[in-house]
Amino acid sequence: MNTVQISLNSIGKVKSFVNAISQFDFDFDLISGRYVIDAKSIMGIFSLDLSKPIDLAIHTDTNLDEIMEVLKPYLIEG
């Protein structure tokens, strides 16, 4: 499992993020404090505090370059 920090601070970003990761067959989880939700669930994402950075857990070790390219608009540079 790989984890990156992302920002989803607008409705448009949430929609485009869900569309972007939905093309992949494996699981993505968003972790905010003690909450873990399915990153492909728009309703779940809106239950989080979107004003803060969110951890994204990527449950695969394959296609990581492709995934990171898709995630670029949402990544928080660390």
Stockholm file with secondary structure:
# STOCKHOLM 1.0

chainA/1-78         MNTVQISLNSIGKVKSFVNAISQFDFDFDLISGRYVIDAKSIMGIFSLDLSKPIDLAIHTDTNLDEIMEVLKPYLIEG
#=GR chainA/1-78 SS CEEEEECCCSHHHHHHHHHHHTTSSSCEEEEETTEEEETTCHHHHHTSCTTSCEEEEECCSSSHHHHHHHHGGGBCCC
#=GC SS_cons        CEEEEECCCSHHHHHHHHHHHTTSSSCEEEEETTEEEETTCHHHHHTSCTTSCEEEEECCSSSHHHHHHHHGGGBCCC
//
